[in-house]
């Protein structure tokens, strides 16, 4: 006959065994040494910090993120849910430390509902374009990020300013210098901040290149070759970029602008002369209103000369090469959203060396959004205000004029450095 085991006895036995195991672990834990200050870290100024733990030969660890509490962050409404918003801007809010997504604006109801659900934006913080002005009554929105086609920037910047909201606007700022001036005036009148989203100025590799120029690390910056090209869909695939009313122009304001603005950013100077040539394939309906290719030269007060190329007809290339007196700086992918690289070629002793510079990556969009949020919190002028965007339109209009006339065009000279920029980020 099989012995019957009392279930209550089994449970009591199991509990006792577990107690013995846990008790043993607790006893072992009491005999372990306490964590050191190197491992535990400390709180300083509301942030957790750790002393260095790696040897001098190793790369240093960056400090841990120190985001603001969500309730204290600046709320943004993202206006337009196209590719750039969905692929880059909305995901970037997850890496922001001072900003948060507060609202969405779209003319596509299905897309608006879908994206709002994905990012947890309540229905009463979702707006269409007809009801855009109601954002004035939404206290969660402190700023708007305009990601509409270029030709719509002016209208929505001015409407946002009238609603009392600060504005971060994608580049190019508008379709013309005249529109840019109107946008600046509207924001000044409404006493709101206007910042243009020049992400390259917040990107670590381009910031390091600027330091090399400004500190004279490799002597004088003599020249640069700056290229931003990409191909577009074949004839028949309509895009807003091919309509002048929406785009303002072709490859120059869309992607060539990176060459213009980055050259100005690196040198902290303004060009004094430009010379340009322009081409579009005859009979291609994509270029009935806008250009395919522009090549141009910019000369700066220090006699630095930038040779630039932009096109919708050449394979993707977003590179720049800086020629210094004692070194050459190669930056493949300089204008990409991620994956920048930097190589320095110079003579070291008896060796001619080409070394790679490695910098911890940072999300460019998160960096620029957080800078705007910080300017709102601290009541500071943005590093890339409306005046910075206006100056690019002045330069691009001179490039178009030179391409049209076949002659160099002189620009107004501005003494000093960073004359159109706010304090460094």
N, C-alpha and C positions, 0 to 999 in steps of 0.2 A: 504494500500500500504506500502510495507517494505521500511524503510528509507535506503537510500544509503549512505555509509560512504566513504568519500574521502580517498583513499589509502595513499596519501601524508601526510594527517593529522595524520593517524595512525602511520606512520614512524616517524614523528616529535614528536608525543607524546611518542613513545617508546624510542627514543633517549633522550628525556628530562628526562624520568624516570630513564634510565640507568645512566645518568649524576648525578642525585640526589643520586642514590645508591652508585656509585663510589666515588662521592664527599664525601658522608657520611663516607665511608670506609677510604678514605684518611685522613679525619679529625680525625677519630678514631685512625688511625695509628700514626698521629702526637702527640696524647696524650699518646701513649705507651712509657714506659721507654726504653732507648737504651740498647742494649746487654751489659753485663758486660765483663770484660777481661777474666773471667773464661769461658764464653760461646764463646767469639769471638776468643780467642787464639792470637797467634802472630807468625810472621815469624822470624826464627833464622837460619842463615847459609843455606838459601835456603830451609828450611823445615818449615812446619806449626806445631807448638807445642801448647799444651793446659796445663794449670796448673791443679793440682789434683782437682777433684770435688767430690770424694767419701770419706766417712769417713774412719778412720783408721781400722775399723773392717772389711771392705769390700776388696775384691781383687782389685788390681789396674788395670786400663785400659792400654793396650799397646799403644805406640805412633802410630799415623796414618802412613800408608805406605808413603814412600818418594821416589818413583821411579825416576830414571834419565829420562830426555827427550828421546824419542825413537831414535832420531838422534845421541845421544851420547852413546847409549848402544853398547856393544860388540856383533857383529853378529856371530852366530854359524851355521854351517852346520851339520845336524844330518845324520849320515851315517848308513843306514839300517833301514827299517821300519817294524820291527817285533813287537811282542807283547809288549815288554818293551817300545819301542819308542812310539807306538800308545796309550798304556794304561797309561803310566806314564810320559815319558820324554817330549813329545810334549805338553801335557796339562800343564806341570809345567812351561813352558815359560810364561804363563799368570800370574804367581805369581812372576816372576823374576823382579828385580828392576834395574839390571845393564846389563842384557843380553837380547838378542832378537833372534828369529828364522830368519835366513837369507837365508838358502838353504837346500835342501833335496837331498839325494843320495840313489838310490834304483836300483835293477836289475829287478824290476817288473813294466813295463811301466804303466799298468792300475792302479796299486796301487799308483804309484808316481803321476800320474795326479789327482787321487781322493784326496789324502792327501794334495797335493799342493793347490787344490781348497778349501779344508776345512780350511786351515791355511793361505790362501792368499799369497802363495809363487809364484812369477811369473815363467813362463815357462823357462826363460833364467837363472834362479837360481836353476834349477833342473838338476841333473846329474845321469848318469848310471855309473857302475863300470869301464867300458872301457874308459869312458871319465873323470874319476875322477881327473886326473892330471890337467884338465882345471881349477880347483878351484884356481890355482895360479893367474889366470887373473881376478878373481872376487874380487874386493876390498871390497864388503860388508861382505865377510867372513874373520873374524879374527881368528876364532878357529873352530875346528871340534870336534864333539862328536862321538866317535867310539862305535857303539852298535852291531857290528857284532859278530858271533860266535868266541869263544876264539882263535881258530886256525888261524883266519884271522886278529887278532889284529896287529901282527907284521908288516905284509905287508902294511896295511893301515895307521898305525902310521908312518911308515917310508916314505911312499909316501906323507902323509900330511906334514911331516916335510920338505921333499924335495921341496914341493910347498910353503914353507915359512909360514905355518899356525901352530898356537899353537894347542895342542892336549889334550883333555879330553877323557880318555879311560876307558871303563867299566872294572870291575873286573871279573874274575881274569885277570891280566895284559896280560898274554900270556899262552902258553902251557908248558913253562919251564923257569928256571932261565937263561939259555943261551939266549933264545929269549928275555927275559926282558932286559938283559944287552945290546943286540944289539939295542933295541928300545931306551934305555937311551942314548947310544952313538950317534945314528942318530939325536936325538933331540938336544943334546949338540952341535954336529957339525953344525946343521942348525941354532943354536941359537934361538930355540923356546922352549916354556915351555911345560912340560909333566906332567899331573896330572892324577891320578887314581881315579875313581869314587867310593870311599868308603863312601857311603851316611851315614852310621851309625855314622861316626865321625862328621857329621854335624847335627845329630838328637838330639833334646833337652834333651830327657830322658837319653840317653847314655852319653851326655855331662855332665849332672848333676851327673850321677853315677861316672864318671871320677873325678869330683870335690870332691865327697865324699872320693874317694881313695886318691887323691893327697893331700887333706887338712887334712887327718886323722880324719875326722868327727866322725867315729865310731871305731877308733883305727886301728890296722893292718888288711889288707885284707889277710885272711888266705887261703881261697880257693873259688872255683866257680864251678858250674855245668852249662854247656853251651850246648844247644841242638838246632840243626836245621835239621828237618826232613820233608819230604813230600813224597807223593806217585806219581808215574808217570803212564802214560797210559799203559794198558795191552799189552802183546806181540802182535806184528803186527802193532802197531801204531808207525811208525818210527819217531825218533827225533834226531836232531843233537847231543843232549847230550849223546847219546849212541855210538857215533863214536869218537874214541880216537883222530883221526887226527883233528877233529873240536873242541872237548871239552877238550882234554888233560888228562882227567880222569873223574871219575863219580861224586858221591855226594860230595867228599872232595873239589875239586876246585870250584864246582858250588855253594853249599850252606854251606858246612863245613868251607869254607874260612871265613865266618862271625865270627865263633867262634875263629879262629886263630887271625884274625885282631883285633877283639874287645878286646880280652884278652891283646894283645900288646898295644892297645890304652888306655885301662883303667889304666893299671899299668905304662905306659910309659917305660916299660922294654922290653928286648928281651929274649925269652926262652933260657935256657942253656941245656935242655935235653927233649927229647920226647920218649914216648913209645906208640906203637899202635898195634891194631889188626884189621883185615879186613875180610869181608865176602861178598860173592855173591851167590845167589841161583843156585845150579848146574843145567845145562841144559837150563837156561833161556837165550834166544838169546839177550835180552836187555843188559845183562852183559857179553857178550862174549869178549868185549874190555875194558869195564870200570867197576868199582866196584859199588856195591849197598850200603854197609854199612861200616863205619869206626868208631872205638872208640879209643880215644887216650888221653894221659895225657901229659901236658906241665908243666915243673918246671921252675920257674923264679929266678933271683938272690936274691930277697927278701924272697925266699922260699914259695912264693905264688904258689899254685898248681891248675891248671885248668883241670877238667874232662870234656871231650867233646865227643859228639855223633852226627854223621850225617848219614842220610840214605835216599834212594829213596823208601824204603819199609815200612816206618812207617808213620802213620797219621800226618798231618801237625802240627808241634810244633816248635815254634821259640822263646824259652824262655831262660832266664838265671837267676841264683840265686847266689848272692854274699854273702859269709860268712865272716863277720867282727868280730873283737874281742868283740864288744859290741852290734852288731845289725845284722840282716839278711835283705838283700835287694832282694825282689822278683820282677822280670820284665817279666811278661807274654807278649808274642808278641814283644820281644825286637828287633827282626830283621825284623819286618814287614814294609811295606811301610807306614803304618799309624796305628793309634789306640794303640800306646804304653801305658803301665801303669806301675806304680811303687808303691810298698808297703814296708814300713819300719817296722820291728818288733824289739822292744827294750823295756827294762825296764825303766819306768818313775816313779820315786818315789816308791810307793808301788804297782804300777800297771804294768802289762806286756801288752803293747799296740801294736796294728798293725794299722798303719795309712797309708792312701793313699796320695801320693804326686801328686799334679796336676800342670802341666806345660802347658802353651798355646801351641797348636800344630803349627808345621811349616812344610811345604813341604820339605822333605829331598832333592829331586832332584833340586828344585828351589834354595835351600841353597847352594848345591855344585856347581851348574852352576854359580850362582852369585859370589861364592868365586873365581872360575876360572876367571870370567870376571874381578873381582877386582884385581887379581894378574896381569892380562894383563894391566889394566889401570894404576896400581901403580908400575909395573915392580917388582913384588915380587915373591919369590919362593912359590909354592903352599904348603898348609899344608900336602897334601898327594901326593908327587911327585913320579916319577918313582922308586926311591930307596925304597919307602915304599912298592910298589908292588913287587919289586924284593925280598925283605926280606920275604914276605909271600911265594913266590915260594921256597926259600931256606928251610923254615920251613916245607912246605908240602912235599918236596922231602925227608926230613929226616923222616917224618911220614910214607911215603910209604916204605922207606928203613927199618924202624923198623918193619912194618907189614910184610915185606918180610922175614926178618931175625929172627924175634921173640925176638930181643934184643933192649934195650934202645939205642938211638943214641944221642951223645953229639953234641951241637952246639957251634959255636964261641961265646964267651962272649963279650959283649959290655958295657963298663962303661958309666955312665951317663944316661940321660933320653931323650926320643924322638930323638934318634940319626939319624933316617932316615926321620924325618918329618921337614917340613918347619915351619915358624911362625904360631901361632894360627890364626884361621879364625876370 
